[in-house]
Amino acid sequence: MDKKQQKNTGRARVLRIALRAIVTALAIIWLAAVIDWKQVATSLISIDRRWVFASFALYILYVVPCAIRWQVAARSAGFSISFRSAMYWYFVGDFFNSFLPTGHGGDVVRAGMVSRRYGVSLGTVTGTVLMERIAGVVLAVGIFTAILPFAEHVAYKNELIRVSIVLTSVALCFFILVHIPVLRKLIINSAKKIPNDYSRRFVCDIISAMDICKKKWSPVVWIGLLSALNQGLMIGSAYLLSLGIAGFEADWYSYVLVVTLIFFAGLIPSIGGYGVSEAGYVVFFGWFGVGETPSAVFAVVKLLFDLSVALIGGLLFCIGFSNAKKGFLNEETSLYTRWRN
């Protein structure tokens, strides 16, 4: 890459970060303008902490099905990673997700570090990460669509239908990416024309790993079931938290729909999702009749949950980094083939 290309790449990176910062700033400004933060502070003081602790206990368990889901995808692609290490890297990924100026930078860090530590090609590891993430997206869309009919009498039913159409379109795009042979062949053929050998191999390994994962139906079923369990933990945690907030009243199906909507709101370019997720809780719960103050209290506590999990990941990363030379988290991986098409 010459100096001109490096300069253009640097400018594009700066513009992307600037866009994310603007989106986050606008969301925070909107929250500051519409929320009575004195009432929020009063409600936070009076919150029932027993429900908060119960909600957090359920919330932090989300990493268990996610780690197992990644294990299943990895083994299908030809390499193994222990449950302990999968948990560790998921927590570390959350740490980087929270503090990098990206929405899912933690997944990139997770794939890169696992690739380097275990000697597996970066494309192969990235392919397994994409497979389990895509499964989560498709499952979330399926749940949203299945629950939507229960919200027939909601005032914002038309908005929910529009959102459902958009989400279904996203799921179809992922389905096409994974299941249409012609498209995969086109991507691989295009990748073979990339001048840089590393980039070419990276793309081919991603497609090959995803292709192998999807050809084995048993792992695909397990990944789907674990995605459903993960989504269930998030929904259950949201319900328990609402029980501790004064004035928070919503129908059962609203938790399912809002948790799914927040999941996709996190895909909007922002700095770690800050501001966007909190504004999303206020707006989406408002569609189901929840007041701005209870919704804002809910959003603040959920933010504290996210930061707590991120700090746990940061602590684990520091411990793992300092003890790396002592063999901490070192393990032998199974032999695998570096697929090249």
VENTA-V66150 format. One record per pair of residues at least 12 apart in sequence whose C-alpha atoms are under 10 Angstrom apart, sorted by the first residue. I is the first residue (numbers start at 1). J is the second residue. D is the distance in Angstrom with one decimal. If there is no record, write none. Layout:
# VENTA-V66150
((I:J:D) (I:J:D))
This chain:
# VENTA-V66150
((1:196:9.5) (16:101:9.2) (16:102:9.0) (16:269:8.4) (16:270:9.4) (17:101:6.4) (17:102:7.6) (17:269:8.8) (17:270:8.2) (17:271:7.9) (18:101:9.4) (18:270:9.2) (18:271:9.5) (19:269:7.3) (19:270:7.4) (19:271:9.2) (20:101:7.3) (20:102:7.5) (20:103:8.9) (20:268:8.5) (20:269:5.0) (20:270:3.9) (20:271:5.5) (20:272:8.8) (20:273:9.0) (21:101:8.0) (21:102:9.6) (21:269:8.5) (21:270:6.0) (21:271:5.9) (21:272:9.7) (21:274:9.7) (22:269:9.4) (22:270:7.7) (22:271:9.0) (23:268:8.5) (23:269:7.0) (23:270:5.7) (23:271:8.1) (23:273:9.4) (23:274:9.4) (23:275:8.4) (23:276:7.7) (24:268:9.7) (24:269:8.3) (24:270:5.3) (24:271:6.1) (24:272:8.7) (24:273:7.3) (24:274:6.1) (24:275:5.5) (24:276:6.3) (24:277:9.6) (25:270:8.8) (25:271:9.1) (25:274:8.9) (25:275:7.4) (25:276:9.1) (26:275:8.1) (26:276:8.8) (27:270:9.5) (27:273:9.9) (27:274:8.3) (27:275:5.0) (27:276:5.6) (27:277:8.8) (27:278:8.3) (27:279:6.3) (27:280:9.1) (28:274:8.0) (28:275:5.0) (28:276:7.7) (28:278:8.5) (28:279:7.7) (29:275:8.6) (29:279:9.9) (30:275:8.9) (30:276:9.9) (30:279:7.8) (31:275:7.7) (31:276:9.5) (31:278:8.0) (31:279:6.3) (31:280:10.0) (31:282:8.6) (31:292:9.9) (31:296:8.6) (34:282:9.8) (34:292:8.2) (34:293:9.8) (35:282:9.1) (35:292:6.6) (35:293:6.8) (35:295:9.7) (35:296:7.4) (36:292:8.4) (36:293:7.0) (36:296:9.1) (37:293:7.9) (37:296:8.6) (37:297:9.3) (38:293:9.5) (39:292:10.0) (39:293:6.7) (39:294:9.2) (39:296:9.7) (39:297:9.2) (40:292:9.1) (40:293:5.6) (40:294:7.4) (40:295:9.2) (40:296:6.8) (40:297:5.8) (40:298:9.6) (40:300:9.0) (41:293:9.4) (41:296:9.9) (41:297:8.1) (41:300:10.0) (42:293:9.9) (42:297:9.6) (43:245:7.3) (43:246:7.0) (43:247:9.3) (43:293:8.0) (43:294:7.7) (43:296:9.7) (43:297:7.0) (44:244:9.8) (44:245:8.0) (44:246:9.2) (44:293:10.0) (44:294:9.3) (44:296:9.8) (44:297:6.4) (44:298:9.1) (44:300:8.8) (44:301:8.5) (46:244:9.0) (46:245:8.1) (46:246:7.9) (47:241:9.5) (47:242:9.8) (47:243:9.3) (47:244:5.6) (47:245:5.4) (47:246:6.9) (47:297:8.9) (48:241:8.9) (48:242:9.7) (48:243:8.0) (48:244:4.5) (48:245:6.7) (48:246:8.5) (49:241:9.1) (49:244:6.9) (49:245:9.4) (50:240:9.5) (50:241:9.2) (50:243:9.7) (50:244:7.5) (51:237:9.3) (51:239:9.4) (51:240:5.8) (51:241:5.7) (51:242:8.1) (51:243:6.5) (51:244:5.2) (51:245:8.7) (52:237:8.9) (52:238:9.7) (52:240:7.3) (52:241:5.4) (52:242:8.6) (52:243:8.6) (52:244:6.6) (52:245:9.0) (52:298:10.0) (52:301:8.1) (52:302:9.7) (52:305:9.6) (53:237:9.8) (53:240:9.2) (53:241:8.5) (53:244:9.9) (54:236:10.0) (54:237:7.7) (54:240:6.9) (54:241:7.8) (54:244:9.9) (55:233:9.4) (55:234:9.1) (55:235:9.9) (55:236:7.6) (55:237:4.5) (55:238:6.9) (55:239:7.9) (55:240:5.2) (55:241:5.3) (55:242:9.0) (55:243:9.5) (55:244:9.4) (55:302:9.6) (55:305:9.3) (56:234:9.9) (56:237:6.8) (56:238:9.2) (56:240:8.9) (56:241:8.2) (56:301:9.5) (56:302:8.8) (56:304:9.7) (56:305:6.6) (56:306:9.7) (56:308:9.6) (56:309:9.7) (57:233:9.9) (57:237:8.1) (57:305:9.9) (58:232:9.8) (58:233:6.1) (58:234:7.7) (58:235:9.5) (58:236:7.3) (58:237:5.5) (58:238:9.3) (58:240:8.8) (59:230:9.3) (59:232:9.9) (59:233:6.3) (59:234:6.0) (59:235:8.9) (59:236:8.1) (59:237:5.4) (59:238:8.3) (59:240:9.9) (59:241:9.9) (59:302:9.5) (59:305:7.9) (59:306:9.3) (59:309:9.3) (60:91:10.0) (60:233:8.8) (60:234:9.1) (60:237:9.1) (60:305:8.3) (60:306:9.2) (60:308:9.4) (60:309:7.1) (61:230:8.3) (61:233:7.2) (61:234:9.1) (61:237:9.8) (62:226:9.9) (62:227:9.6) (62:229:8.1) (62:230:5.3) (62:231:8.0) (62:232:8.8) (62:233:6.0) (62:234:7.0) (62:237:9.7) (63:86:9.1) (63:87:6.5) (63:88:9.4) (63:90:6.8) (63:91:7.6) (63:94:9.8) (63:230:7.8) (63:233:9.8) (63:309:9.8) (64:83:8.7) (64:84:9.8) (64:86:9.0) (64:87:6.9) (64:90:9.3) (64:226:9.1) (64:229:9.5) (64:230:8.1) (65:87:9.4) (65:223:8.9) (65:225:9.0) (65:226:5.2) (65:227:7.0) (65:228:9.0) (65:229:6.7) (65:230:5.8) (65:231:9.6) (65:233:9.5) (66:86:8.5) (66:87:8.1) (66:90:7.8) (66:132:8.2) (66:133:9.3) (66:136:9.3) (66:223:8.9) (66:226:7.0) (66:227:7.2) (66:229:9.0) (66:230:6.8) (67:81:9.7) (67:82:9.2) (67:83:6.6) (67:84:8.5) (67:85:8.5) (67:86:5.0) (67:87:5.3) (67:88:8.7) (67:89:8.5) (67:90:6.7) (67:91:9.6) (67:132:9.8) (67:226:9.4) (68:81:9.8) (68:82:9.1) (68:83:6.6) (68:84:9.7) (68:86:7.4) (68:87:8.3) (68:222:9.2) (68:223:8.4) (68:226:7.6) (68:227:9.9) (69:83:9.9) (69:86:9.3) (69:128:9.6) (69:129:9.6) (69:131:9.5) (69:132:6.5) (69:133:9.5) (69:135:9.5) (69:136:9.8) (69:219:8.7) (69:220:9.4) (69:222:7.3) (69:223:5.2) (69:224:8.4) (69:225:8.9) (69:226:6.0) (69:227:7.4) (69:230:9.7) (70:83:9.2) (70:86:7.1) (70:87:9.5) (70:90:9.3) (70:125:9.8) (70:128:6.9) (70:129:6.8) (70:130:9.7) (70:131:8.6) (70:132:6.2) (70:133:9.1) (70:223:8.0) (70:226:9.7) (71:83:7.0) (71:85:9.5) (71:86:6.9) (71:87:9.7) (71:128:8.9) (71:129:9.9) (71:132:9.6) (71:219:9.8) (71:223:9.4) (72:128:8.9) (72:132:8.9) (72:213:9.0) (72:218:9.5) (72:219:6.0) (72:220:8.5) (72:222:7.5) (72:223:7.0) (72:226:9.9) (73:125:9.4) (73:127:8.8) (73:128:5.4) (73:129:7.8) (73:130:9.5) (73:131:7.0) (73:132:6.7) (73:209:9.0) (73:210:8.8) (73:212:9.5) (73:213:6.3) (73:214:9.2) (73:216:9.9) (73:219:6.8) (73:220:8.0) (73:222:9.3) (73:223:7.4) (74:124:8.6) (74:125:7.3) (74:126:9.9) (74:127:8.9) (74:128:5.7) (74:129:8.4) (74:131:9.5) (74:132:9.5) (74:209:8.7) (74:213:8.3) (74:219:9.8) (75:128:9.1) (75:213:8.7) (75:219:8.8) (75:333:10.0) (75:334:8.8) (75:336:9.6) (76:128:8.6) (76:209:8.2) (76:210:9.2) (76:211:9.9) (76:212:6.8) (76:213:5.2) (76:214:8.7) (76:215:9.1) (76:216:7.3) (76:218:9.5) (76:219:6.9) (76:220:9.2) (77:124:7.2) (77:125:8.4) (77:127:8.4) (77:128:7.0) (77:208:8.4) (77:209:5.2) (77:210:7.5) (77:211:8.7) (77:212:6.0) (77:213:5.8) (77:214:9.6) (77:216:9.8) (77:336:8.1) (77:337:9.0) (77:338:9.9) (77:339:9.9) (78:120:9.5) (78:124:8.9) (78:125:10.0) (78:209:8.3) (78:212:8.8) (78:213:9.3) (78:333:9.4) (78:334:7.3) (78:335:7.2) (78:336:4.9) (78:337:7.0) (78:338:9.0) (79:118:9.1) (79:119:10.0) (79:120:7.7) (79:124:9.1) (79:125:8.9) (79:332:9.8) (79:333:6.1) (79:334:5.2) (79:335:6.5) (79:336:5.7) (79:337:8.8) (80:118:9.4) (80:331:9.5) (80:332:8.4) (80:333:5.3) (80:334:5.8) (80:335:8.7) (80:336:9.1) (81:114:9.1) (81:118:8.8) (81:331:7.9) (81:332:8.4) (81:333:6.6) (81:334:8.6) (82:329:9.1) (82:330:10.0) (82:331:7.9) (82:332:9.4) (82:333:8.8) (84:329:8.1) (85:114:9.3) (85:328:9.9) (85:329:6.4) (85:330:8.7) (85:331:8.8) (86:110:9.6) (86:114:9.4) (87:313:9.7) (88:110:9.7) (88:312:9.9) (88:313:7.5) (88:316:7.1) (88:317:8.0) (88:320:8.9) (88:329:8.7) (89:106:9.2) (89:107:9.2) (89:109:9.1) (89:110:6.0) (89:111:8.9) (89:113:8.6) (89:114:8.0) (89:313:8.2) (89:316:9.1) (89:317:8.4) (90:106:8.4) (90:107:8.3) (90:110:7.3) (90:313:7.9) (91:106:9.2) (91:110:9.4) (91:309:7.1) (91:310:6.9) (91:311:8.8) (91:312:7.0) (91:313:4.3) (91:314:7.8) (91:315:9.4) (91:316:7.6) (91:317:8.3) (92:106:7.3) (92:107:9.3) (92:109:8.5) (92:110:7.3) (92:309:9.4) (92:310:7.5) (92:311:9.0) (92:312:8.2) (92:313:4.4) (92:314:6.2) (92:315:8.6) (92:316:7.0) (92:317:5.9) (92:318:9.5) (92:320:9.9) (93:105:7.7) (93:106:4.0) (93:107:5.8) (93:108:8.1) (93:109:6.6) (93:110:5.5) (93:111:9.1) (93:310:8.4) (93:313:7.3) (93:314:9.0) (93:317:9.4) (94:106:5.9) (94:107:8.3) (94:109:9.9) (94:110:9.3) (94:272:9.8) (94:306:8.4) (94:307:9.1) (94:309:7.2) (94:310:5.3) (94:311:8.7) (94:312:9.0) (94:313:6.4) (94:314:8.5) (95:272:10.0) (95:306:9.2) (95:307:8.3) (95:308:9.4) (95:309:7.5) (95:310:4.1) (95:311:6.4) (95:312:7.7) (95:313:5.1) (95:314:5.4) (95:315:9.0) (95:316:9.5) (95:317:8.6) (96:108:9.2) (96:109:7.4) (96:110:8.9) (96:272:8.7) (96:310:7.7) (96:311:9.8) (96:313:8.4) (96:314:8.0) (97:109:9.0) (97:271:9.0) (97:272:5.9) (97:273:8.8) (97:310:8.0) (98:271:8.0) (98:272:4.9) (98:273:7.8) (98:274:8.4) (98:306:8.0) (98:307:7.3) (98:309:9.4) (98:310:6.4) (98:311:9.1) (99:271:7.9) (99:272:6.3) (99:273:9.9) (99:274:10.0) (99:307:9.5) (99:310:8.4) (99:314:9.9) (100:271:7.1) (100:272:6.5) (101:269:9.3) (101:270:7.3) (101:271:4.6) (101:272:6.1) (101:273:9.2) (102:267:9.6) (102:268:9.8) (102:269:7.1) (102:270:6.4) (102:271:5.5) (102:272:5.6) (102:273:8.1) (103:266:6.7) (103:267:6.4) (103:268:7.6) (103:269:6.4) (103:270:6.3) (103:271:6.5) (103:272:5.1) (103:273:6.1) (103:274:9.5) (104:266:8.8) (104:267:8.1) (104:269:9.7) (104:271:9.9) (104:272:7.8) (104:273:9.3) (105:272:8.7) (106:272:9.8) (107:126:8.3) (107:129:7.3) (107:130:9.0) (107:133:9.5) (108:122:9.7) (108:125:9.8) (108:126:7.7) (108:129:8.9) (110:125:9.0) (110:126:8.9) (110:129:8.8) (111:123:8.6) (111:124:9.0) (111:125:5.6) (111:126:5.5) (111:127:9.1) (111:128:8.9) (111:129:7.2) (111:130:9.9) (112:125:8.0) (112:126:8.1) (113:125:9.7) (114:126:9.7) (117:329:9.5) (117:330:8.0) (117:331:9.2) (118:330:8.3) (118:331:7.9) (118:332:7.5) (118:333:6.6) (118:334:9.6) (119:332:10.0) (119:333:8.6) (119:335:10.0) (119:336:10.0) (120:333:8.8) (120:334:9.9) (120:335:9.2) (120:336:7.9) (120:337:9.1) (120:338:7.9) (121:201:8.9) (121:202:7.7) (121:205:7.5) (121:206:9.3) (121:336:9.7) (121:337:9.4) (121:338:6.8) (121:339:9.3) (122:198:9.8) (122:201:9.3) (122:202:6.6) (122:203:9.5) (122:205:7.9) (122:206:8.2) (123:198:9.7) (123:199:9.1) (123:200:9.8) (123:201:7.4) (123:202:4.4) (123:203:6.3) (123:204:7.3) (123:205:4.6) (123:206:4.5) (123:207:8.2) (123:208:8.8) (123:209:7.9) (123:210:9.9) (123:338:9.2) (123:339:9.7) (124:201:9.8) (124:202:7.8) (124:203:9.1) (124:204:8.8) (124:205:5.1) (124:206:5.2) (124:207:8.3) (124:208:7.5) (124:209:5.4) (124:210:8.2) (124:336:9.9) (124:337:9.6) (124:338:7.7) (124:339:8.4) (125:202:9.9) (125:205:8.6) (125:206:7.6) (125:209:7.9) (125:210:9.8) (126:202:8.8) (126:203:9.5) (126:205:8.6) (126:206:6.2) (126:207:9.6) (126:209:8.5) (126:210:9.2) (127:202:9.5) (127:203:9.1) (127:204:9.7) (127:205:7.3) (127:206:4.3) (127:207:6.7) (127:208:7.8) (127:209:5.3) (127:210:5.4) (127:211:8.9) (127:212:9.8) (127:213:8.9) (128:206:7.9) (128:207:9.9) (128:209:6.6) (128:210:6.5) (128:212:9.8) (128:213:7.7) (129:206:9.6) (129:209:9.9) (129:210:9.3) (130:206:8.5) (130:209:9.6) (130:210:7.8) (131:174:9.9) (131:178:8.7) (131:206:9.7) (131:209:8.7) (131:210:6.2) (131:211:9.5) (131:213:7.6) (131:214:8.4) (131:220:9.1) (131:223:8.8) (132:210:9.7) (132:213:9.8) (132:220:9.0) (132:223:6.7) (132:224:8.5) (132:226:9.5) (132:227:8.1) (133:223:9.7) (133:227:8.9) (134:171:8.3) (134:174:6.8) (134:175:8.7) (134:178:9.2) (134:224:9.9) (134:227:9.9) (135:171:9.5) (135:174:9.2) (135:175:9.7) (135:220:8.3) (135:221:9.8) (135:223:6.8) (135:224:6.1) (135:225:9.6) (135:226:9.4) (135:227:6.8) (135:228:9.5) (136:223:8.4) (136:224:7.4) (136:225:9.8) (136:226:8.8) (136:227:5.3) (136:228:7.8) (136:230:8.6) (136:231:8.2) (136:263:9.7) (137:167:9.0) (137:168:10.0) (137:170:8.6) (137:171:6.9) (137:174:8.6) (137:227:8.8) (137:260:9.2) (137:263:8.5) (137:264:8.3) (138:167:8.9) (138:168:8.4) (138:170:8.4) (138:171:5.3) (138:172:8.4) (138:174:7.8) (138:175:8.3) (138:224:8.8) (138:227:9.3) (139:171:8.9) (139:223:9.9) (139:224:6.8) (139:225:9.0) (139:226:9.9) (139:227:6.7) (139:228:6.7) (139:231:8.5) (139:260:9.8) (140:167:9.1) (140:168:10.0) (140:171:9.2) (140:227:8.3) (140:228:7.9) (140:231:7.3) (140:256:9.3) (140:257:9.3) (140:259:9.1) (140:260:6.0) (140:261:9.0) (140:263:8.3) (140:264:9.0) (141:164:7.7) (141:165:9.8) (141:166:9.7) (141:167:6.1) (141:168:6.3) (141:169:9.6) (141:170:8.7) (141:171:6.8) (141:257:9.7) (141:260:7.5) (141:261:9.4) (141:264:9.5) (142:164:9.6) (142:167:9.3) (142:168:8.1) (142:171:8.8) (142:228:10.0) (142:260:10.0) (143:228:8.6) (143:231:9.0) (143:256:7.8) (143:257:8.2) (143:260:8.2) (144:160:9.5) (144:163:9.6) (144:164:7.3) (144:167:8.8) (144:168:9.4) (144:253:9.5) (144:256:7.1) (144:257:5.7) (144:258:9.0) (144:259:9.3) (144:260:6.6) (144:261:8.4) (145:160:9.7) (145:161:8.9) (145:163:9.8) (145:164:6.4) (145:165:9.0) (145:167:8.9) (145:168:8.1) (145:257:8.9) (146:257:9.9) (147:253:6.7) (147:254:9.0) (147:256:7.5) (147:257:7.3) (148:160:7.6) (148:161:7.9) (148:164:8.2) (148:253:8.1) (148:254:9.3) (148:256:9.3) (148:257:7.5) (149:161:9.6) (149:253:9.6) (150:251:9.7) (150:252:9.5) (150:253:6.9) (150:254:9.2) (151:251:9.0) (151:253:7.2) (151:254:7.8) (151:257:9.2) (151:288:8.8) (153:288:9.8) (154:254:9.7) (154:287:7.3) (154:288:6.4) (154:289:8.6) (155:287:7.0) (155:288:7.6) (155:289:8.7) (156:284:9.5) (156:286:9.4) (156:287:5.8) (156:288:7.9) (156:289:9.9) (157:287:8.6) (157:288:9.6) (159:287:9.1) (160:257:8.9) (160:261:9.6) (160:284:9.6) (160:287:9.1) (163:261:8.5) (164:261:9.6) (167:260:9.9) (167:261:9.3) (167:264:8.3) (177:207:9.5) (177:210:9.9) (178:207:8.5) (178:210:7.2) (178:211:7.3) (178:213:10.0) (178:214:7.7) (179:210:9.7) (179:211:8.4) (179:214:8.1) (179:215:9.7) (181:211:9.4) (184:204:9.7) (184:207:7.1) (184:208:9.4) (184:211:8.9) (185:204:10.0) (185:207:9.2) (185:341:9.7) (187:203:8.3) (187:204:8.4) (187:207:8.4) (188:200:8.6) (188:201:9.7) (188:203:7.2) (188:204:5.9) (188:205:9.5) (188:206:9.7) (188:207:7.4) (188:208:9.2) (188:340:9.8) (188:341:7.5) (189:204:9.0) (189:341:8.9) (190:203:9.5) (190:204:9.8) (191:203:6.3) (191:204:6.8) (191:341:9.9) (192:204:7.9) (192:340:9.9) (192:341:8.5) (200:340:9.5) (201:338:9.3) (201:339:8.8) (201:340:6.8) (201:341:8.7) (202:340:9.4) (203:340:9.6) (204:338:9.8) (204:339:7.6) (204:340:6.1) (204:341:6.5) (205:338:7.1) (205:339:5.9) (205:340:6.5) (205:341:8.3) (206:339:9.3) (206:340:10.0) (207:339:9.4) (207:340:9.7) (207:341:9.4) (208:338:9.0) (208:339:6.4) (208:340:7.6) (208:341:7.9) (209:338:9.2) (209:339:7.9) (231:256:8.6) (231:259:8.2) (231:260:8.3) (231:263:9.8) (232:256:8.5) (232:259:9.8) (234:255:9.2) (234:256:8.8) (234:259:7.1) (234:260:9.3) (235:252:9.7) (235:253:9.7) (235:254:9.6) (235:255:6.0) (235:256:5.8) (235:257:9.0) (235:258:8.8) (235:259:6.3) (235:260:8.8) (236:255:8.3) (236:256:8.9) (236:259:9.9) (237:255:9.5) (237:259:10.0) (237:302:9.7) (238:255:6.7) (238:256:8.9) (238:258:9.4) (238:259:7.8) (238:298:8.5) (238:302:8.5) (239:251:10.0) (239:252:8.0) (239:254:9.6) (239:255:6.6) (239:256:9.3) (241:297:10.0) (241:298:7.3) (241:301:8.4) (241:302:8.7) (242:255:9.4) (242:294:8.5) (242:295:8.9) (242:297:9.4) (242:298:6.9) (244:298:9.4) (245:293:9.8) (245:294:6.5) (245:295:9.0) (245:297:7.4) (245:298:7.4) (246:293:9.5) (246:294:6.9) (246:297:9.5) (247:290:8.1) (247:291:7.8) (247:293:8.6) (247:294:6.3) (247:295:9.4) (248:285:9.6) (248:289:9.3) (248:290:6.2) (248:291:7.4) (248:292:9.7) (248:293:8.9) (248:294:5.5) (248:295:7.4) (248:297:9.5) (248:298:8.8) (249:285:9.7) (249:288:9.0) (249:289:7.8) (249:290:6.2) (249:291:8.8) (249:294:8.9) (249:295:10.0) (250:285:8.0) (250:286:9.6) (250:288:6.5) (250:289:6.9) (250:290:6.4) (251:288:7.7) (251:289:9.2) (251:290:9.8) (253:288:9.5) (254:284:8.7) (254:285:7.3) (254:287:8.9) (254:288:6.5) (254:289:9.7) (254:290:9.9) (255:284:9.8) (255:285:8.3) (255:288:9.6) (257:284:8.6) (257:285:9.3) (257:288:10.0) (258:280:8.4) (258:281:7.3) (258:283:9.5) (258:284:6.0) (258:285:6.7) (258:287:9.4) (258:288:9.3) (259:280:9.8) (259:281:8.7) (259:284:9.3) (259:285:9.8) (261:277:9.4) (261:280:7.9) (261:281:8.9) (261:284:7.7) (262:276:8.7) (262:277:6.1) (262:278:8.9) (262:279:9.6) (262:280:6.3) (262:281:7.1) (262:284:8.5) (263:277:8.5) (263:280:9.9) (264:277:9.5) (265:277:6.5) (265:278:10.0) (265:279:9.7) (265:280:7.1) (265:281:9.8) (266:280:9.3) (273:303:10.0) (274:303:8.2) (275:299:9.5) (275:303:9.5) (277:299:7.6) (277:300:10.0) (277:302:9.3) (277:303:8.5) (278:295:8.7) (278:296:7.1) (278:297:9.5) (278:298:8.6) (278:299:5.0) (278:300:7.1) (278:301:9.8) (278:302:8.3) (278:303:7.6) (279:295:9.2) (279:296:8.1) (279:299:7.9) (280:295:9.5) (280:296:9.8) (280:299:8.6) (281:294:10.0) (281:295:6.2) (281:296:7.2) (281:297:9.7) (281:298:7.6) (281:299:6.0) (281:300:9.7) (281:302:9.6) (282:294:8.5) (282:295:5.0) (282:296:5.9) (282:297:9.2) (282:298:8.6) (282:299:7.4) (283:295:8.4) (283:296:9.6) (285:298:9.8))
